[in-house]
Amino acid sequence: MSDGLELPRFSVGVGDRFAHQAKAQLQACIMAMDAGVEVVPVWNKSNREHTIIGSEPSQTRAAADEAVKELGWTKPYFLDADHINLKTVQRFLDPCDFFTLDVADLIGQAAKPEDVAEFVKKHPELIGEVIIPKIDEPFKTDFVLVEGVANKFLAAVKHAAEIYKVVLEFKGAGRFVPEVSMDETDYPQTPVELLIILAMIADAGIPIQTVAPKFTGRFNKGVDYVGDVAQFSKEFNEDLAAIAFAIKTYGLPKNLKLSVHSGSDKFSIYKPIHDAVTSFGAGVHLKTAGTTWLEEIIGLAEAGGSGLAIAKEVYAEAFAHADELTAPYATVINIDPAALPAPEAVNGWTSEQFTDALRHDQSNPNYNQSFRQLLHVGFKVAAKMGPKYLEALEANEDVVAKNVTTNLFERHIKPVFLGQ
């Protein structure tokens, strides 16, 4: 189904909210190459983030292009129009070559009865015992189940097709990577639902190269996975099997792979992910967007002086506007207000106390995941600082970049893509 631009087997979504860390992020991918694995960067920044910061996708493209040129990167790289819809796609069309078609809001919106009937009639292979290689027990379905899944997801898939056609008309076939995202919704999709959804996507003519389901468990921003790791591992393996089956059965692109959204800092599931993709010979796309912004704050705090002062100021403002900052992220954060230190206390902290609380090191007794999550959504505070924040990043570039690169390579690329 797909000819043209292809996303390689392993890719990492990197967020550069203030367009200052592209080189540091790319350096982690260079280190991966040196260690023996190709992991290509996909710079992503959502319309919401651009709006909050007051930036344009063209600026993200410029930062990525400059980093690639300066560091001599010769492998592919991409710019993701992250979580776009029909209302927001236009500003991303020219600079981007990866489009995350976000249809989570339409999940559960009833599809037209005639569309559901047509889909079910077209896919008798999905009814009964569906035997999929590498899954121990066949999927057992019936007419009612398939009809129910179609009724729940078909309108969303048709909307994805509308967005895809807009991008296709502007970019041309084979000149961008499409992803369908269904992760920002209330309930996870089961592997059998994923298979049925993939049949819908194939029918809609969308040559997706990545698909982002909502997995079981909680994927809170910037902190570890919360849930049953064994159950996640089982479902992740079954999702990979369902994708392999869908590629052969429905003619989807041969490089189609799972995309793990809110994937940064989910340390407890990185080994199961690595083991699964190794077993299947599959690819994976790991999105790590917000973790880089936190490393900027860690780097500023570590630098001391005015850098530490800015880190404290960001926290104080985030604490004062916590309700406003957390509201858009209510489904993907879990902050205990009682665990948040008072800004007055934080103002007395040393660099080490601040970084101990913020850096995601679960072996450190001073690590505070509520403190970390609040700062994760607090980038709006830094955006309002304007040049003051950006100048601090530039003045402390070396220490900030060291933290960004180390975090991305040591805590994310190594366990997921190298199995270390």
C-alpha positions in Angstrom: 0.0 0.0 0.0 2.9 2.4 0.6 5.5 3.5 -1.9 7.9 6.3 -1.1 9.0 7.8 2.2 9.5 5.1 4.8 10.0 5.3 8.5 12.8 2.9 9.5 12.3 0.1 12.0 13.3 2.0 15.1 12.4 5.6 15.7 12.2 7.9 18.7 9.8 10.9 19.0 11.6 13.8 20.6 10.0 17.0 21.7 12.0 20.3 21.6 9.5 22.7 23.0 11.8 25.7 22.9 13.7 24.7 19.8 17.1 24.7 21.6 17.8 20.9 22.1 17.8 19.4 18.7 21.5 18.9 18.6 21.5 17.3 22.1 18.7 15.0 21.1 20.4 14.0 17.8 23.6 13.3 19.7 21.7 10.5 21.5 20.8 9.0 18.1 24.4 9.2 17.0 25.4 7.4 20.2 22.9 4.7 19.4 24.5 4.3 15.9 27.9 4.0 17.6 26.4 1.3 19.8 25.2 -0.6 16.8 21.5 0.3 16.3 19.9 2.8 14.0 17.2 4.9 15.9 16.0 7.8 13.8 14.7 11.0 15.4 11.2 12.3 14.8 10.8 15.8 16.2 7.3 16.3 17.3 5.4 19.3 18.7 1.6 19.5 18.9 -0.6 22.4 17.9 -1.4 23.0 21.6 2.3 23.3 22.4 2.9 25.7 19.5 0.0 27.8 20.6 1.2 27.9 24.3 4.7 28.8 23.3 3.9 31.1 20.4 6.0 29.1 17.9 5.5 27.8 14.4 6.2 24.3 13.0 8.6 26.0 10.6 10.8 26.9 13.6 10.9 23.2 14.7 11.9 22.3 11.2 14.7 24.9 11.1 16.1 23.7 14.4 16.1 20.0 13.2 17.6 20.8 9.9 20.4 22.9 11.5 21.2 20.1 14.0 21.4 17.5 11.2 23.7 19.7 9.2 26.0 20.6 12.1 26.3 17.0 13.4 26.6 15.4 9.9 23.6 13.1 10.4 23.1 11.2 7.1 20.2 8.8 8.1 16.5 9.7 7.8 14.9 12.2 10.2 11.3 13.5 10.4 9.1 16.3 11.6 5.8 15.2 13.1 2.6 17.2 12.9 1.6 15.9 16.3 -2.0 15.2 17.2 -3.5 17.2 14.3 -7.1 17.2 13.1 -8.9 19.0 10.3 -9.0 22.3 12.2 -5.2 22.4 13.0 -3.5 20.6 10.1 -2.9 23.6 7.8 0.1 25.2 9.5 1.9 21.8 9.5 1.5 20.9 5.9 4.6 22.5 4.4 7.3 21.8 7.1 6.2 18.4 8.2 6.7 14.9 6.7 5.1 12.8 9.5 1.4 13.3 10.4 -0.2 11.9 13.6 -3.9 11.8 12.7 -5.6 12.1 16.1 -9.1 10.8 16.1 -9.4 9.9 19.8 -12.2 12.4 20.3 -14.4 10.6 17.8 -14.1 7.2 19.3 -17.5 6.1 20.5 -19.3 8.5 18.1 -21.8 6.3 16.4 -21.0 5.4 12.8 -23.6 5.4 10.1 -25.6 2.1 10.3 -25.1 1.5 6.6 -21.3 1.9 7.0 -21.2 -0.5 9.8 -23.3 -3.1 7.9 -21.0 -2.7 4.9 -17.9 -3.2 6.9 -19.2 -6.3 8.7 -20.4 -7.8 5.4 -17.0 -7.2 3.8 -15.0 -8.9 6.6 -16.4 -12.4 7.4 -12.8 -13.4 8.3 -13.1 -11.4 11.5 -16.1 -13.4 12.7 -15.7 -16.7 14.6 -12.3 -18.1 15.5 -9.5 -15.8 14.2 -6.2 -17.7 14.2 -3.2 -15.5 14.3 0.4 -16.8 14.3 2.2 -16.3 17.6 -1.0 -15.9 19.6 -1.6 -19.0 21.7 -5.4 -18.9 21.7 -7.5 -17.8 18.7 -9.4 -14.6 19.0 -13.1 -15.6 19.5 -15.5 -13.1 18.0 -19.0 -13.0 16.8 -21.2 -10.7 14.7 -22.3 -8.6 17.7 -18.6 -8.0 18.8 -17.4 -7.0 15.3 -20.5 -4.8 14.8 -19.9 -3.2 18.2 -16.3 -2.4 17.4 -17.2 -1.0 14.0 -19.9 1.2 15.6 -17.4 2.5 18.1 -14.4 3.1 15.8 -15.5 3.4 12.2 -16.5 7.1 12.4 -13.1 7.9 13.9 -11.3 6.0 11.1 -13.4 7.7 8.4 -12.4 11.1 10.0 -8.7 10.0 9.9 -9.2 9.4 6.2 -10.5 12.9 5.7 -7.4 14.4 7.4 -5.2 12.0 5.4 -6.7 13.2 2.1 -6.0 16.9 3.0 -2.4 16.0 3.6 -2.2 13.8 0.5 -3.5 16.6 -1.7 -0.9 19.0 -0.4 2.2 16.7 0.0 1.5 14.0 -2.7 1.6 10.3 -2.3 4.7 8.7 -0.7 6.0 12.0 0.6 5.0 11.7 4.2 4.5 9.1 7.0 0.9 8.8 8.3 0.2 7.6 11.8 -3.3 7.0 13.3 -3.5 7.9 17.0 -6.2 6.6 19.4 -4.3 6.8 22.7 -5.9 9.9 24.3 -9.2 8.3 25.2 -10.7 6.7 28.3 -10.4 3.0 27.6 -7.6 0.9 26.1 -8.1 -1.0 22.8 -7.7 -4.8 23.1 -5.6 -6.7 20.5 -8.7 -8.0 18.8 -10.1 -4.4 18.6 -6.8 -3.3 17.1 -7.0 -6.0 14.4 -10.6 -4.8 13.5 -9.5 -1.2 13.5 -6.6 -2.0 11.2 -9.0 -3.6 8.7 -11.0 -0.4 8.8 -7.9 1.7 8.2 -7.0 -0.5 5.2 -10.5 -0.2 3.8 -10.2 3.6 4.2 -7.0 3.6 2.1 -4.7 5.1 4.7 -1.2 3.6 4.3 -0.3 4.0 8.0 3.3 3.3 9.0 2.6 3.6 12.8 -0.5 3.1 14.9 -0.9 4.4 18.5 -3.5 2.5 20.4 -4.2 3.2 24.1 -2.5 0.4 26.0 -3.7 -1.1 29.3 -2.4 0.7 32.4 -1.7 4.4 33.0 0.8 6.3 30.9 1.2 9.4 33.1 3.4 12.2 31.8 7.0 12.0 32.6 6.8 9.2 35.2 6.9 5.4 35.2 4.2 3.1 33.9 1.4 2.3 36.4 -0.3 -1.1 35.9 0.2 -4.8 35.4 3.4 -5.2 33.5 2.8 -8.8 32.7 -0.6 -8.0 31.2 0.9 -5.1 29.2 3.6 -7.5 27.9 0.9 -10.0 26.8 -1.2 -7.4 25.1 1.9 -5.7 23.4 2.9 -9.1 22.0 -0.6 -9.8 20.8 -0.7 -6.3 19.2 2.5 -7.1 17.3 1.0 -10.4 16.1 -2.2 -8.6 15.1 -0.2 -6.0 13.1 1.8 -8.7 11.3 -1.4 -10.5 10.4 -3.1 -7.3 9.2 -0.1 -6.4 7.0 -0.4 -9.8 5.2 -4.2 -9.9 5.2 -5.1 -6.3 4.3 -2.0 -5.1 2.4 -1.0 -2.5 4.9 2.6 -1.2 4.7 5.2 -3.8 5.6 7.0 -1.4 8.0 3.8 -0.8 10.0 4.7 -0.7 13.7 3.3 0.2 17.1 3.8 3.8 18.4 4.0 4.2 22.2 2.7 7.6 23.1 3.6 9.3 26.4 6.4 6.8 26.2 9.1 8.6 28.1 10.1 7.4 31.5 8.1 4.2 31.4 11.1 2.2 32.6 9.2 -0.8 33.9 7.9 -1.7 30.5 11.0 -1.1 28.4 12.3 -4.6 28.7 9.0 -6.2 27.7 8.9 -3.8 24.7 12.5 -4.7 23.7 11.9 -8.4 24.1 8.7 -8.3 22.1 10.0 -6.4 19.1 13.1 -8.6 19.1 11.0 -11.7 19.1 8.8 -10.5 16.3 11.5 -8.8 14.3 9.2 -5.8 14.5 9.8 -2.1 14.8 8.6 0.4 17.4 8.2 4.2 17.6 8.8 5.5 21.2 7.5 9.1 21.8 9.5 10.8 24.5 8.4 14.4 24.0 8.1 16.1 27.4 11.1 14.5 29.1 13.5 16.9 27.3 11.8 20.0 28.8 12.3 18.5 32.2 16.0 17.9 31.4 16.3 21.6 30.5 15.0 22.5 34.0 17.3 19.9 35.6 20.3 21.4 33.6 19.5 24.9 34.7 19.1 23.8 38.4 22.4 21.9 38.2 24.2 25.0 36.8 23.3 26.9 40.0 23.2 30.7 40.2 20.7 32.3 37.9 19.9 29.0 36.3 18.8 27.5 39.6 16.8 30.7 40.3 14.9 30.3 37.1 14.1 26.7 37.9 12.7 27.8 41.2 10.7 30.5 39.6 9.2 28.1 37.2 8.2 25.8 40.0 6.7 28.6 42.1 4.6 29.9 39.2 3.5 26.3 38.3 2.5 25.7 41.9 0.5 28.9 42.0 -1.4 28.0 38.7 -1.5 24.2 39.2 -5.2 23.9 38.5 -4.9 25.8 35.2 -1.8 23.9 34.1 -3.0 20.4 35.0 -6.5 20.7 33.6 -5.7 19.8 29.9 -3.7 16.8 31.1 -6.1 15.4 33.7 -6.2 11.9 32.1 -2.4 11.5 31.9 -1.1 12.9 35.3 -1.7 11.8 38.9 -0.4 14.5 41.2 -0.7 14.2 45.0 -1.1 17.9 46.1 0.1 16.9 49.6 3.4 15.7 48.2 4.1 19.1 46.5 6.7 21.1 48.4 5.8 24.7 49.2 7.6 27.2 46.9 9.0 28.8 50.0 10.8 25.6 50.9 12.0 25.0 47.4 13.5 28.6 47.3 15.9 27.4 50.0 17.0 24.3 48.1 20.5 23.7 46.8 21.0 22.6 43.2 21.4 19.0 44.4 18.1 19.1 46.3 16.2 20.4 43.3 17.7 17.9 40.8 17.2 15.0 43.3 13.5 15.8 43.5 13.1 16.3 39.7 15.4 13.7 38.0 13.7 10.4 37.4 15.8 8.2 39.6 13.6 5.9 41.6 16.5 4.8 43.7 16.9 8.3 45.1 14.8 8.7 48.2 14.3 12.4 47.4 12.8 11.8 44.0 9.3 13.3 44.0 7.0 12.2 41.1 4.3 14.8 41.9 6.9 17.6 41.8 8.1 16.1 38.5 4.6 15.9 37.0 3.7 19.4 37.9 6.8 20.8 36.3 6.2 18.5 33.3 3.0 20.5 32.5 4.6 23.8 33.6 6.3 24.6 30.3 3.7 27.4 29.8 5.4 29.2 32.7 8.8 29.2 30.9 7.1 30.3 27.7 5.7 33.3 29.4 9.3 34.2 30.5 10.2 34.7 26.9 13.8 35.7 26.2 14.7 35.4 29.9 14.2 31.6 29.7 15.8 31.2 26.3 18.9 33.2 27.3 19.3 31.0 30.4 19.3 27.9 28.1 21.9 29.5 25.9 24.1 30.6 28.8 24.0 27.1 30.2 24.0 25.1 27.0 26.7 22.6 27.9 25.2 21.4 31.2 21.6 21.4 29.7 22.7 19.5 26.6 24.6 16.9 28.7 21.4 16.1 30.7 19.2 16.0 27.5 21.5 13.6 25.7 22.2 11.4 28.7 18.5 11.1 29.6 17.5 10.2 26.0 20.3 7.7 25.4 20.9 6.1 28.8 17.3 5.9 30.1 15.3 5.5 26.8 17.3 4.4 23.8 19.5 1.8 25.6 16.8 -0.2 27.3 14.2 0.0 24.5 16.4 -0.4 21.4 19.6 -2.0 22.7 18.1 -4.1 25.5 20.6 -2.7 28.0 
